[in-house]
Amino acid sequence: MSAATQPNVYTLAEAAQLLKVRESWLERQAAARRIPFTMLAGSYRFTGDHLVQIVRMHEKKPAAETWPPAERGRPRAIPGSPSPMDGVTPLRARARIRQPSRT
């Protein structure tokens, strides 16, 4: 095997340091089989490809923005279109009756 074909293999501590995460997090993820790893001599080991895959797995991409931006609140009624409120009588406010205060 030449030096070019030998993969760099990182220990749990080295991989955690490169990924800037806690060792315990990396170990839990590997134990739960949520991330790629290699088990050598009973210990978790990570190659450069594993580390790249872990970063890509946890990458968050921005949501696609729609144009024009959606307006907040109640939708405007389009003239001539049926309204969801058709046939519904809106409530009217009633006057408050003042209660005598307790003393």
N, CA, C and O atoms as CSV, one atom per row, in Angstrom:
chain,resi,resn,atom,element,x,y,z
A,1,MET,N,N,0.836,-1.169,0.000
A,1,MET,CA,C,0.000,0.000,0.000
A,1,MET,C,C,0.889,1.243,0.000
A,1,MET,O,O,1.805,1.348,0.815
A,2,SER,N,N,0.628,2.177,-0.901
A,2,SER,CA,C,1.425,3.393,-0.951
A,2,SER,C,C,0.838,4.437,-0.011
A,2,SER,O,O,-0.281,4.284,0.480
A,3,ALA,N,N,1.600,5.496,0.234
A,3,ALA,CA,C,1.144,6.549,1.132
A,3,ALA,C,C,-0.098,7.247,0.578
A,3,ALA,O,O,-0.921,7.751,1.342
A,4,ALA,N,N,-0.233,7.277,-0.738
A,4,ALA,CA,C,-1.382,7.942,-1.353
A,4,ALA,C,C,-2.667,7.155,-1.149
A,4,ALA,O,O,-3.745,7.748,-1.111
A,5,THR,N,N,-2.580,5.829,-1.015
A,5,THR,CA,C,-3.787,5.015,-0.855
A,5,THR,C,C,-4.129,4.739,0.598
A,5,THR,O,O,-5.200,4.208,0.892
A,6,GLN,N,N,-3.231,5.093,1.512
A,6,GLN,CA,C,-3.513,4.859,2.927
A,6,GLN,C,C,-4.427,5.971,3.438
A,6,GLN,O,O,-4.080,7.149,3.351
A,7,PRO,N,N,-5.585,5.605,3.968
A,7,PRO,CA,C,-6.487,6.642,4.466
A,7,PRO,C,C,-6.006,7.197,5.801
A,7,PRO,O,O,-5.425,6.476,6.613
A,8,ASN,N,N,-6.251,8.475,6.017
A,8,ASN,CA,C,-6.002,9.050,7.335
A,8,ASN,C,C,-7.134,8.583,8.234
A,8,ASN,O,O,-8.307,8.751,7.902
A,9,VAL,N,N,-6.790,8.004,9.356
A,9,VAL,CA,C,-7.789,7.512,10.300
A,9,VAL,C,C,-7.635,8.312,11.583
A,9,VAL,O,O,-6.541,8.417,12.139
A,10,TYR,N,N,-8.765,8.885,12.052
A,10,TYR,CA,C,-8.757,9.727,13.234
A,10,TYR,C,C,-9.438,9.017,14.392
A,10,TYR,O,O,-10.415,8.292,14.202
A,11,THR,N,N,-8.914,9.231,15.590
A,11,THR,CA,C,-9.549,8.694,16.790
A,11,THR,C,C,-10.798,9.517,17.089
A,11,THR,O,O,-11.048,10.540,16.451
A,12,LEU,N,N,-11.561,9.068,18.046
A,12,LEU,CA,C,-12.759,9.792,18.473
A,12,LEU,C,C,-12.398,11.208,18.908
A,12,LEU,O,O,-13.064,12.166,18.515
A,13,ALA,N,N,-11.351,11.347,19.714
A,13,ALA,CA,C,-10.938,12.662,20.209
A,13,ALA,C,C,-10.476,13.562,19.067
A,13,ALA,O,O,-10.824,14.742,19.028
A,14,GLU,N,N,-9.698,13.015,18.142
A,14,GLU,CA,C,-9.210,13.815,17.011
A,14,GLU,C,C,-10.352,14.259,16.108
A,14,GLU,O,O,-10.395,15.407,15.667
A,15,ALA,N,N,-11.273,13.346,15.838
A,15,ALA,CA,C,-12.409,13.672,14.974
A,15,ALA,C,C,-13.295,14.725,15.633
A,15,ALA,O,O,-13.764,15.647,14.965
A,16,ALA,N,N,-13.525,14.595,16.931
A,16,ALA,CA,C,-14.344,15.579,17.652
A,16,ALA,C,C,-13.687,16.951,17.603
A,16,ALA,O,O,-14.371,17.962,17.444
A,17,GLN,N,N,-12.380,16.990,17.739
A,17,GLN,CA,C,-11.658,18.262,17.682
A,17,GLN,C,C,-11.750,18.871,16.283
A,17,GLN,O,O,-11.952,20.078,16.154
A,18,LEU,N,N,-11.607,18.060,15.233
A,18,LEU,CA,C,-11.703,18.566,13.864
A,18,LEU,C,C,-13.106,19.072,13.548
A,18,LEU,O,O,-13.265,20.084,12.867
A,19,LEU,N,N,-14.122,18.368,14.041
A,19,LEU,CA,C,-15.512,18.767,13.785
A,19,LEU,C,C,-16.003,19.847,14.744
A,19,LEU,O,O,-17.074,20.422,14.552
A,20,LYS,N,N,-15.202,20.118,15.786
A,20,LYS,CA,C,-15.567,21.096,16.812
A,20,LYS,C,C,-16.874,20.713,17.515
A,20,LYS,O,O,-17.776,21.532,17.690
A,21,VAL,N,N,-16.940,19.444,17.910
A,21,VAL,CA,C,-18.075,18.933,18.678
A,21,VAL,C,C,-17.522,18.198,19.898
A,21,VAL,O,O,-16.323,17.929,19.981
A,22,ARG,N,N,-18.387,17.886,20.820
A,22,ARG,CA,C,-17.957,17.136,22.003
A,22,ARG,C,C,-17.757,15.667,21.636
A,22,ARG,O,O,-18.457,15.121,20.784
A,23,GLU,N,N,-16.799,15.052,22.291
A,23,GLU,CA,C,-16.547,13.628,22.067
A,23,GLU,C,C,-17.786,12.802,22.392
A,23,GLU,O,O,-18.107,11.845,21.688
A,24,SER,N,N,-18.480,13.182,23.466
A,24,SER,CA,C,-19.657,12.412,23.882
A,24,SER,C,C,-20.739,12.455,22.795
A,24,SER,O,O,-21.415,11.455,22.558
A,25,TRP,N,N,-20.903,13.598,22.141
A,25,TRP,CA,C,-21.909,13.708,21.065
A,25,TRP,C,C,-21.526,12.794,19.912
A,25,TRP,O,O,-22.359,12.052,19.391
A,26,LEU,N,N,-20.264,12.852,19.520
A,26,LEU,CA,C,-19.791,12.038,18.398
A,26,LEU,C,C,-19.923,10.548,18.717
A,26,LEU,O,O,-20.318,9.760,17.858
A,27,GLU,N,N,-19.598,10.169,19.936
A,27,GLU,CA,C,-19.704,8.764,20.340
A,27,GLU,C,C,-21.157,8.296,20.361
A,27,GLU,O,O,-21.459,7.188,19.917
A,28,ARG,N,N,-22.066,9.143,20.880
A,28,ARG,CA,C,-23.499,8.773,20.889
A,28,ARG,C,C,-24.042,8.614,19.476
A,28,ARG,O,O,-24.812,7.693,19.205
A,29,GLN,N,N,-23.642,9.508,18.574
A,29,GLN,CA,C,-24.119,9.430,17.195
A,29,GLN,C,C,-23.622,8.158,16.523
A,29,GLN,O,O,-24.371,7.494,15.808
A,30,ALA,N,N,-22.359,7.821,16.754
A,30,ALA,CA,C,-21.793,6.603,16.163
A,30,ALA,C,C,-22.447,5.359,16.765
A,30,ALA,O,O,-22.762,4.414,16.043
A,31,ALA,N,N,-22.652,5.356,18.078
A,31,ALA,CA,C,-23.273,4.196,18.740
A,31,ALA,C,C,-24.692,3.975,18.244
A,31,ALA,O,O,-25.152,2.836,18.156
A,32,ALA,N,N,-25.397,5.072,17.915
A,32,ALA,CA,C,-26.772,4.967,17.411
A,32,ALA,C,C,-26.803,4.723,15.899
A,32,ALA,O,O,-27.875,4.635,15.300
A,33,ARG,N,N,-25.632,4.615,15.297
A,33,ARG,CA,C,-25.499,4.374,13.846
A,33,ARG,C,C,-26.113,5.512,13.024
A,33,ARG,O,O,-26.676,5.274,11.955
A,34,ARG,N,N,-26.004,6.749,13.525
A,34,ARG,CA,C,-26.527,7.907,12.793
A,34,ARG,C,C,-25.479,8.555,11.911
A,34,ARG,O,O,-25.814,9.342,11.025
A,35,ILE,N,N,-24.206,8.234,12.141
A,35,ILE,CA,C,-23.118,8.803,11.354
A,35,ILE,C,C,-22.191,7.680,10.905
A,35,ILE,O,O,-22.146,6.629,11.543
A,36,PRO,N,N,-21.449,7.884,9.815
A,36,PRO,CA,C,-20.518,6.849,9.355
A,36,PRO,C,C,-19.266,6.792,10.240
A,36,PRO,O,O,-18.795,7.816,10.734
A,37,PHE,N,N,-18.746,5.599,10.426
A,37,PHE,CA,C,-17.525,5.402,11.205
A,37,PHE,C,C,-16.956,4.037,10.856
A,37,PHE,O,O,-17.579,3.250,10.142
A,38,THR,N,N,-15.778,3.773,11.366
A,38,THR,CA,C,-15.137,2.462,11.240
A,38,THR,C,C,-14.807,1.993,12.647
A,38,THR,O,O,-14.370,2.786,13.481
A,39,MET,N,N,-15.009,0.729,12.912
A,39,MET,CA,C,-14.674,0.174,14.217
A,39,MET,C,C,-13.367,-0.611,14.049
A,39,MET,O,O,-13.335,-1.650,13.390
A,40,LEU,N,N,-12.308,-0.104,14.647
A,40,LEU,CA,C,-11.007,-0.781,14.601
A,40,LEU,C,C,-10.559,-1.081,16.023
A,40,LEU,O,O,-10.483,-0.185,16.865
A,41,ALA,N,N,-10.266,-2.337,16.279
A,41,ALA,CA,C,-9.793,-2.780,17.599
A,41,ALA,C,C,-10.749,-2.350,18.709
A,41,ALA,O,O,-10.323,-2.019,19.816
A,42,GLY,N,N,-12.047,-2.359,18.399
A,42,GLY,CA,C,-13.056,-2.046,19.403
A,42,GLY,C,C,-13.223,-0.558,19.684
A,42,GLY,O,O,-13.877,-0.181,20.657
A,43,SER,N,N,-12.638,0.289,18.843
A,43,SER,CA,C,-12.752,1.739,19.046
A,43,SER,C,C,-13.289,2.402,17.787
A,43,SER,O,O,-13.046,1.936,16.674
A,44,TYR,N,N,-14.019,3.491,17.976
A,44,TYR,CA,C,-14.533,4.246,16.835
A,44,TYR,C,C,-13.382,4.967,16.158
A,44,TYR,O,O,-12.549,5.589,16.818
A,45,ARG,N,N,-13.343,4.879,14.836
A,45,ARG,CA,C,-12.355,5.583,14.031
A,45,ARG,C,C,-13.092,6.248,12.877
A,45,ARG,O,O,-14.119,5.758,12.407
A,46,PHE,N,N,-12.545,7.375,12.432
A,46,PHE,CA,C,-13.184,8.149,11.381
A,46,PHE,C,C,-12.165,8.506,10.312
A,46,PHE,O,O,-11.054,8.933,10.625
A,47,THR,N,N,-12.539,8.332,9.057
A,47,THR,CA,C,-11.684,8.740,7.946
A,47,THR,C,C,-12.074,10.159,7.537
A,47,THR,O,O,-13.076,10.699,8.006
A,48,GLY,N,N,-11.273,10.752,6.662
A,48,GLY,CA,C,-11.601,12.071,6.138
A,48,GLY,C,C,-12.937,12.066,5.420
A,48,GLY,O,O,-13.704,13.023,5.526
A,49,ASP,N,N,-13.225,10.987,4.682
A,49,ASP,CA,C,-14.511,10.875,3.991
A,49,ASP,C,C,-15.668,10.819,4.990
A,49,ASP,O,O,-16.723,11.407,4.756
A,50,HIS,N,N,-15.468,10.118,6.094
A,50,HIS,CA,C,-16.512,10.063,7.129
A,50,HIS,C,C,-16.815,11.465,7.654
A,50,HIS,O,O,-17.978,11.835,7.816
A,51,LEU,N,N,-15.768,12.237,7.918
A,51,LEU,CA,C,-15.956,13.581,8.472
A,51,LEU,C,C,-16.704,14.479,7.483
A,51,LEU,O,O,-17.576,15.254,7.877
A,52,VAL,N,N,-16.359,14.369,6.204
A,52,VAL,CA,C,-17.053,15.156,5.176
A,52,VAL,C,C,-18.523,14.751,5.125
A,52,VAL,O,O,-19.396,15.614,5.033
A,53,GLN,N,N,-18.810,13.448,5.185
A,53,GLN,CA,C,-20.198,12.973,5.158
A,53,GLN,C,C,-20.976,13.462,6.375
A,53,GLN,O,O,-22.146,13.827,6.257
A,54,ILE,N,N,-20.334,13.473,7.542
A,54,ILE,CA,C,-21.005,13.932,8.766
A,54,ILE,C,C,-21.382,15.405,8.636
A,54,ILE,O,O,-22.490,15.798,9.001
A,55,VAL,N,N,-20.470,16.212,8.122
A,55,VAL,CA,C,-20.760,17.640,7.945
A,55,VAL,C,C,-21.914,17.813,6.968
A,55,VAL,O,O,-22.821,18.604,7.225
A,56,ARG,N,N,-21.896,17.094,5.858
A,56,ARG,CA,C,-22.959,17.218,4.858
A,56,ARG,C,C,-24.306,16.745,5.400
A,56,ARG,O,O,-25.345,17.311,5.060
A,57,MET,N,N,-24.293,15.716,6.235
A,57,MET,CA,C,-25.548,15.198,6.801
A,57,MET,C,C,-26.239,16.240,7.677
A,57,MET,O,O,-27.467,16.276,7.754
A,58,HIS,N,N,-25.453,17.082,8.333
A,58,HIS,CA,C,-26.013,18.048,9.272
A,58,HIS,C,C,-26.100,19.457,8.689
A,58,HIS,O,O,-26.370,20.419,9.407
A,59,GLU,N,N,-25.871,19.566,7.402
A,59,GLU,CA,C,-25.945,20.866,6.739
A,59,GLU,C,C,-27.398,21.299,6.598
A,59,GLU,O,O,-28.264,20.498,6.246
A,60,LYS,N,N,-27.652,22.559,6.871
A,60,LYS,CA,C,-28.985,23.138,6.709
A,60,LYS,C,C,-28.914,24.162,5.597
A,60,LYS,O,O,-28.105,25.088,5.647
A,61,LYS,N,N,-29.763,23.997,4.593
A,61,LYS,CA,C,-29.787,24.927,3.478
A,61,LYS,C,C,-30.924,25.908,3.678
A,61,LYS,O,O,-31.934,25.572,4.296
A,62,PRO,N,N,-30.768,27.132,3.155
A,62,PRO,CA,C,-31.844,28.109,3.322
A,62,PRO,C,C,-33.089,27.676,2.574
A,62,PRO,O,O,-33.018,27.038,1.523
A,63,ALA,N,N,-34.227,28.035,3.137
A,63,ALA,CA,C,-35.505,27.700,2.503
A,63,ALA,C,C,-35.655,28.534,1.240
A,63,ALA,O,O,-35.181,29.668,1.175
A,64,ALA,N,N,-36.309,27.971,0.246
A,64,ALA,CA,C,-36.550,28.701,-0.990
A,64,ALA,C,C,-37.503,29.849,-0.695
A,64,ALA,O,O,-38.565,29.659,-0.102
A,65,GLU,N,N,-37.111,31.024,-1.111
A,65,GLU,CA,C,-37.938,32.201,-0.851
A,65,GLU,C,C,-38.897,32.399,-2.016
A,65,GLU,O,O,-38.508,32.310,-3.181
A,66,THR,N,N,-40.137,32.667,-1.690
A,66,THR,CA,C,-41.124,32.912,-2.739
A,66,THR,C,C,-41.225,34.403,-2.975
A,66,THR,O,O,-41.055,35.199,-2.051
A,67,TRP,N,N,-41.500,34.779,-4.197
A,67,TRP,CA,C,-41.653,36.194,-4.518
A,67,TRP,C,C,-42.993,36.414,-5.147
A,67,TRP,O,O,-43.332,35.658,-6.058
A,68,PRO,N,N,-43.775,37.361,-4.759
A,68,PRO,CA,C,-43.509,38.293,-3.667
A,68,PRO,C,C,-43.673,37.604,-2.326
A,68,PRO,O,O,-44.353,36.582,-2.229
A,69,PRO,N,N,-43.051,38.160,-1.283
A,69,PRO,CA,C,-43.152,37.529,0.043
A,69,PRO,C,C,-44.609,37.423,0.490
A,69,PRO,O,O,-45.425,38.302,0.215
A,70,ALA,N,N,-44.908,36.349,1.171
A,70,ALA,CA,C,-46.268,36.134,1.663
A,70,ALA,C,C,-46.599,37.199,2.701
A,70,ALA,O,O,-45.783,37.517,3.566
A,71,GLU,N,N,-47.804,37.741,2.604
A,71,GLU,CA,C,-48.229,38.745,3.569
A,71,GLU,C,C,-48.795,38.056,4.805
A,71,GLU,O,O,-49.398,36.986,4.721
A,72,ARG,N,N,-48.590,38.679,5.924
A,72,ARG,CA,C,-49.097,38.138,7.178
A,72,ARG,C,C,-50.523,38.626,7.403
A,72,ARG,O,O,-50.935,39.639,6.837
A,73,GLY,N,N,-51.263,37.914,8.219
A,73,GLY,CA,C,-52.608,38.350,8.588
A,73,GLY,C,C,-53.668,37.744,7.690
A,73,GLY,O,O,-53.440,36.733,7.025
A,74,ARG,N,N,-54.837,38.382,7.683
A,74,ARG,CA,C,-55.963,37.869,6.912
A,74,ARG,C,C,-55.746,38.094,5.428
A,74,ARG,O,O,-55.240,39.144,5.032
A,75,PRO,N,N,-56.116,37.134,4.606
A,75,PRO,CA,C,-55.991,37.339,3.170
A,75,PRO,C,C,-57.009,38.372,2.695
A,75,PRO,O,O,-58.115,38.468,3.225
A,76,ARG,N,N,-56.616,39.130,1.698
A,76,ARG,CA,C,-57.531,40.129,1.148
A,76,ARG,C,C,-58.574,39.444,0.287
A,76,ARG,O,O,-58.305,38.436,-0.366
A,77,ALA,N,N,-59.782,40.020,0.299
A,77,ALA,CA,C,-60.863,39.480,-0.520
A,77,ALA,C,C,-60.692,39.977,-1.948
A,77,ALA,O,O,-60.385,41.148,-2.175
A,78,ILE,N,N,-60.889,39.094,-2.893
A,78,ILE,CA,C,-60.847,39.458,-4.302
A,78,ILE,C,C,-62.269,39.816,-4.700
A,78,ILE,O,O,-63.189,39.027,-4.484
A,79,PRO,N,N,-62.463,41.017,-5.290
A,79,PRO,CA,C,-63.819,41.428,-5.655
A,79,PRO,C,C,-64.487,40.388,-6.547
A,79,PRO,O,O,-63.894,39.913,-7.515
A,80,GLY,N,N,-65.725,40.042,-6.212
A,80,GLY,CA,C,-66.490,39.085,-6.999
A,80,GLY,C,C,-66.266,37.629,-6.632
A,80,GLY,O,O,-66.975,36.755,-7.130
A,81,SER,N,N,-65.290,37.349,-5.767
A,81,SER,CA,C,-65.048,35.956,-5.383
A,81,SER,C,C,-65.800,35.653,-4.097
A,81,SER,O,O,-66.029,36.552,-3.287
A,82,PRO,N,N,-66.187,34.392,-3.900
A,82,PRO,CA,C,-66.901,34.054,-2.666
A,82,PRO,C,C,-65.979,34.205,-1.461
A,82,PRO,O,O,-64.792,33.883,-1.527
A,83,SER,N,N,-66.530,34.690,-0.382
A,83,SER,CA,C,-65.764,34.892,0.836
A,83,SER,C,C,-66.051,33.750,1.803
A,83,SER,O,O,-67.173,33.243,1.837
A,84,PRO,N,N,-65.057,33.335,2.593
A,84,PRO,CA,C,-65.332,32.284,3.578
A,84,PRO,C,C,-66.312,32.747,4.640
A,84,PRO,O,O,-66.850,31.925,5.382
A,85,MET,N,N,-66.554,34.057,4.726
A,85,MET,CA,C,-67.470,34.593,5.728
A,85,MET,C,C,-68.885,34.780,5.184
A,85,MET,O,O,-69.759,35.241,5.917
A,86,ASP,N,N,-69.137,34.433,3.909
A,86,ASP,CA,C,-70.482,34.578,3.352
A,86,ASP,C,C,-71.468,33.752,4.163
A,86,ASP,O,O,-71.211,32.586,4.464
A,87,GLY,N,N,-72.589,34.355,4.514
A,87,GLY,CA,C,-73.619,33.645,5.261
A,87,GLY,C,C,-73.382,33.611,6.754
A,87,GLY,O,O,-74.143,32.970,7.478
A,88,VAL,N,N,-72.337,34.290,7.242
A,88,VAL,CA,C,-72.038,34.305,8.666
A,88,VAL,C,C,-72.263,35.717,9.176
A,88,VAL,O,O,-71.732,36.673,8.610
A,89,THR,N,N,-73.040,35.858,10.234
A,89,THR,CA,C,-73.289,37.170,10.818
A,89,THR,C,C,-72.207,37.452,11.846
A,89,THR,O,O,-72.046,36.690,12.800
A,90,PRO,N,N,-71.456,38.545,11.664
A,90,PRO,CA,C,-70.402,38.843,12.629
A,90,PRO,C,C,-71.008,39.255,13.972
A,90,PRO,O,O,-72.104,39.814,14.024
A,91,LEU,N,N,-70.295,38.977,15.036
A,91,LEU,CA,C,-70.748,39.360,16.370
A,91,LEU,C,C,-70.574,40.854,16.577
A,91,LEU,O,O,-69.653,41.464,16.034
A,92,ARG,N,N,-71.469,41.440,17.371
A,92,ARG,CA,C,-71.354,42.848,17.717
A,92,ARG,C,C,-70.982,42.952,19.182
A,92,ARG,O,O,-71.375,42.115,19.996
A,93,ALA,N,N,-70.229,43.974,19.508
A,93,ALA,CA,C,-69.820,44.179,20.888
A,93,ALA,C,C,-71.008,44.658,21.713
A,93,ALA,O,O,-71.825,45.442,21.231
A,94,ARG,N,N,-71.106,44.187,22.956
A,94,ARG,CA,C,-72.162,44.633,23.866
A,94,ARG,C,C,-71.552,45.553,24.904
A,94,ARG,O,O,-70.368,45.458,25.225
A,95,ALA,N,N,-72.370,46.432,25.414
A,95,ALA,CA,C,-71.901,47.336,26.465
A,95,ALA,C,C,-71.655,46.546,27.740
A,95,ALA,O,O,-72.381,45.599,28.044
A,96,ARG,N,N,-70.633,46.936,28.479
A,96,ARG,CA,C,-70.335,46.270,29.749
A,96,ARG,C,C,-71.252,46.811,30.827
A,96,ARG,O,O,-71.539,48.007,30.874
A,97,ILE,N,N,-71.704,45.929,31.684
A,97,ILE,CA,C,-72.502,46.328,32.833
A,97,ILE,C,C,-71.547,46.417,34.002
A,97,ILE,O,O,-70.863,45.452,34.341
A,98,ARG,N,N,-71.510,47.565,34.602
A,98,ARG,CA,C,-70.583,47.762,35.712
A,98,ARG,C,C,-71.076,47.077,36.973
A,98,ARG,O,O,-72.222,47.269,37.380
A,99,GLN,N,N,-70.246,46.305,37.573
A,99,GLN,CA,C,-70.572,45.633,38.825
A,99,GLN,C,C,-70.158,46.541,39.984
A,99,GLN,O,O,-69.142,47.232,39.903
A,100,PRO,N,N,-70.954,46.537,41.076
A,100,PRO,CA,C,-70.531,47.345,42.237
A,100,PRO,C,C,-69.230,46.770,42.797
A,100,PRO,O,O,-69.048,45.553,42.846
A,101,SER,N,N,-68.334,47.656,43.218
A,101,SER,CA,C,-67.052,47.192,43.725
A,101,SER,C,C,-67.214,46.599,45.116
A,101,SER,O,O,-68.081,47.025,45.879
A,102,ARG,N,N,-66.410,45.650,45.436
A,102,ARG,CA,C,-66.440,45.021,46.755
A,102,ARG,C,C,-65.646,45.857,47.723
A,102,ARG,O,O,-64.586,46.382,47.383
A,103,THR,N,N,-66.148,45.979,48.912
A,103,THR,CA,C,-65.423,46.713,49.955
A,103,THR,C,C,-65.324,45.921,51.211
A,103,THR,O,O,-64.745,46.389,52.191
